[in-house]
Amino acid sequence: MSFPLRRALFGLDAERAHALSISMLSTWGRMGTPLAPGPDLSERLATRVAGIDFANPLGLAAGVDKDGHAIDGFFGFGFGAVEIGTLTPLPQSGNPKPRLFRLVEDRAVVNRMGFNNGGIRAALPRAMAAKRAGVLGINVGANKDAADRTRDYETGVALAAPIADYVTINISSPNTPGLRDLQHGAALAELLAAADGARRAGGARTPLFLKVAPDLDRVAIDDIARAAIDHGVDAIIIGNTTITRPGLRSANGAEPGGLSGAPLAVLARARLGDFVAATGRQLPLIAAGGIDSGAEAYARIRAGASLVQLYSALVYEGPGLARRILHDLDALLARDGFAHVGEAVGAG
């Protein structure tokens, strides 16, 4: 990100700056303006995961473009996949403001947004109209005051499945009270069974991804892995933000909510390894949390991730980050003699 633009955005409240960025990207995306020009990507980066062809393994995580206003703009950065959401059946305003905080000294972000979005029915026409120069994921959740949260997920999956290339069930946000309880036991089994039925309702079988928290113990990880395999989940995203606070320096680190960015990397790496062991490599895994360079993306891939996602690093590195990561990742694959990125998955 250019210094003047970064300085201008950092002079604004974090949520206002984010909204302004989405608005600009929406306009540029509709105009087809190149946002992060660079050389054509190597075919070495192409991969196939969960039956979907990705031009490269780098995705934009959910939470950046919740309502799908800037899909084409984000594809213009070079991402192989863009995941919008989290979208709930009914619109909701989310938690009281302020609820988004930069931790500049830590290159991190704390948020307690609370699934603020305009509702899935408002976002889906934008997803349908987008040019989609890559894979589009739609991330769904439950309304905070839902009487039956499983039914909310069933509704979201049924609506998103005909439009998305994949649908993600987000049961790992720390900012909706009780949501993470769905990661366990009978509640998880019931949810996954309902979601599996919903994604098949139109006759097709849209791939279904499950997004989990990094704050899980080994027993919970084993249970989630078994339930995901048993109910036909196509990939697990590891993971969401953390409620832990590992050695932060920024004053905003004391704010309640989920922490993302560089300090999450160590925990995210450990959870990825745990899920590799728990799944026995029967499911593709998608790494998120603290990915901010080609070297870090490569390390996660070698550790067992088929795809990687980022979010918070964009705040500090700007729109050229995706192409820098892909350029460096391609160079690392070539250095180590891999003909394509799939060969590197788990090679470490």
N, C-alpha and C positions, 0 to 999 in steps of 0.2 A: 504494500500500500504506500502510495506517495506520502511524504511527510506532511505536506500542507493538508491533504485530505484527511489523513489520520488525525492530525491535530484538531481539525474542524469537528470531526465526528466525536473525538474524545472530549471535546469541550461541551458536548450535549449530555444530558441524562442518557444512560445506557439504552433504555428501552426506546426513547425517542430516536436516538441515533440508529438503532436497529430498524425501526419502522421507516425511517428516511432511506436507508440503504435498500430495503425491499422495494420501496416505491421507485427508486432510481433503476434498480435492476429490472423491475417489471416493464418500465418504459423502454429501456435499452433492449430487452429481450424481444418486445413486440416489433422494434425497429430492425432487428437482426444485426445490431451493432456488435462487432467483435469485442469481447470484453477482456480477454486475456490471450491475445494472439500468440501463436508459437508454432513450431514445426509440427508436421503430422506425427501422430503417435505411432510408435512401433507396433507391428503386429504381435510382437513378443508379449505385449501387455494384454492381449485379448484372452478371455477365459469364459468358460461355461460353468455356471453354478445353478443348482436347483432347476435345471432344464432351461435356463435363461442365458442368452449370449450377451456378455458384457464386453464393450470395446476396451475397457481397462478395469482394474479391480478397485478403483478409488471412488467412493460414494460420498454424497453429502448426507449427513445424518438428519433425522427428523428433529424438529424444533427450530430450525432456521427459517424455513418458509412454511409456517403452520397452515396457512390457508391457500397455498398454491398460487400466489400472485406472481411469482417470479421464476417459474419453472424453466422457461427458455433462457432467461438470464443466467441462471446457475449452470445449465448445460454449457453455456458459452464460456465458463471458466475451464472446461475440460473434464468435468466429472463424468465417469462412466455410468453413474446412477445418481438420481436425485430422489430423496424420500421426503414427501410432504407430510404435514400433520405435526402433532397428534390431533386428529379430528374426532369429535364426539357427535352422537346422533343429534343433539340439540345444541344451539349456540350457547356459549357461556363466557362470562367476562373474566374468569380466573380469579386469582387472589388479589388482595388490595395492593396498590402501588405505594412505595417503590418495591419492586420484586425482581429486578435484574441488576447485578452489580459486577463491575470489572474489578479484578484483582491484578493490577498492572505489574506489581513487583513479582508476582507468582506466575504471570502469563496464564491466568485462569479466570473463570467466571463462576459466580454463584447465582442461581435462579430459583425462584419459588413461584413460577408463573401460574401453575395450576390448570393446565390444559385450556388456556384462553384461546378461543377460536370461534369462527362464525357458523360452525356446524357443517357436517359433511355434505349435506345437500347443496349448500351454497358453493362449496369448493369443487365438487365434481365436474361441473361444466367447464371450469378453468382447466382442470386436468385433461378433459376431453379435447379442448381447443388448443392445447399446447402443441408445439411442433415436435417436442420430445426427441431430441437428438441423442437419445440414450435410453436407459432403463428407468422407468418411473415406479417408485414404490409409494404406497399410501399407508400411513401409520394411523391406527385407530385406537380409541380409548373409550372409557365410560364417563358419563356425566357425574359430577361430584355428588349430586343429590339423587342419583338413580336408585330406584327401589330394587332393581334387579340388574346388577352390573353385567352379569353374563349375557343377559338379553341385549344390553347395549352393545357389547362386543359382537354378538351375533348379527345385530342390525348393521353395524359398521362394516363388517366383513362382507355381508351380502350386498351392500350398496357399492363397495369399493371393488369387489372382485371382477366384475365385468369390464372395468376400466383400467385397473392397475396391472402392471407386469408382475408385481407381487404385493401382498398385503402383510403388514406387520402388526401383530398384537402387542401393544405396549402395556405391560402390567408391572412396570418397574419404576415409574416416576415416584419420587419421595414426596411430591407436593400435593397429592390427592390423598387425604387420610384413608387408611385401610386398603389402598390399592395393591400394595405389595403383598398383602395376605393372599392374593390370587395366585401367587407363585408356588403355593404349597398344597400338597395332599389332594383331597377330594375336590376342592374348589378349582384347582388347576386342571384336573382330569375332566371335570364337567365343562369348564370353559373351552378347552381344546376340542372336545367332542362337538360342542355347539358350533365352534368356529369352522371345524372341518366340514360339518354339514352345510353351513352357510356358504362356504366358498365353492361348493359343488352344486348349489341350488340351480344355477343357470345351465347346467349340463357340462360345463368346463371344470377344470381343476386348477384354479389360480394358485401358484405357490404361496405358501403361508409361512411367514417368519415369526419368531418369538423373541421379543426384546426383554432381557432380564437385567437385574441390578448387579453391580459389582460387589455388593455388601452381603454376600451369601456364604454360608459355611458349607463344608464338604457334604454333609448329609443332604442339605437342600439341593446342592448342585447335582448329586446323584439322582435324586428324586425327579428333578426337572428334566434331566437328560433322558431318563427312562420314559417319563410321560410324553415328552416330545417325540421320541422314536415310536412309541406305541400309538400315538394319535396322528401320525403322518405329517408332522411339522417338517418343513423343507430346509430350514436353516435357523440357527440361533444367533442373535446379535448380543455380543458381550462387550460392553453393556451400557447402561444408562449412567446418570450422574451418581456420585457417592455422597452419603451423609457424613462420612468421616472428614477430618481436617488434618491431613498429613503435613505438619511442619510449615504452615503458611506464615508469610511475613506481612501481607497486606491487612490493613485495618478492616476491610470489608470481609475478610475471612471468617469473622465471627457472625456474619449474617446467616440466619437459618435458610435452609434450602439445599439444593443439590449442587455439588461442586463438580466442575468440568475443567478441562485444560491440562496443562503440563503436570501439575501435581498428581493427577489421576493415573498417570502412565504406569507406575510401579504396580498399583493394585490391579489395573486392567490387564497387565501382562500376566500376573499371577492367576487371575480368574480364567483367562484364556487357556492357560496350561491345565487348570482344573477341569475345564469342560472338554478339552482334548482327551484327557484321561477318562472322564465319565462317559463320554459318547463312544469311545473306542473308534473314533473317526467314522462313525456311521452317518453323521450329519455334517454338512458344511457349517463352518463357524465364521462369523463376521466380527472383526475386532473393531472396537471403538474406545475412545478415551485416551487423550494425551498423544494422539498421532499428529505430528507437526513437521515431518521430514520424510524424504525418501528412505533414509536409513531406518527410521522407526517403522514405517510401513513394511519394509523388507523384513525386519526382525519379527514382526507379528505374522507375516506370511510364512516365514521359515518355522515359526513356532506352531503353525497349524491353522492359521486363518486363510480362508479362500478369498475373502474380500476384506477391505478396510473402509471405515467411515471417519469423517472428521467434522467438526463444527467450530469449537472455541478457537482453534488456531487461526481461523480466518479473521477473527477480531484483531489479531496482532500482526498477521502476516499479509493480509489483503488478498485481492482477487487473483494474483499471480501464483499463489501457493499451490494450487492443484497441479498446474503444469510443471512447476518446479519439482514437486514430489514425483510425478510420473516420469519426468526426464531422469531424475536420479535413480528411481527404482529400475527403470530400463537399463541404465548403465550398470547397476549392481547385478541384475540378472545376466547380462552379457558377460560381465567379469567372471561370474561363477559358472558359466557354461550352460545356463538354462535356455532351452529353445523357446519356452513360453512360461508364463508365470505359474501356471498350474503345476509344473514340475517342481517348483520351489515350495509348494504348500507342505508344511511339515518336514521339510528337509533338514531343519535344524535340530 
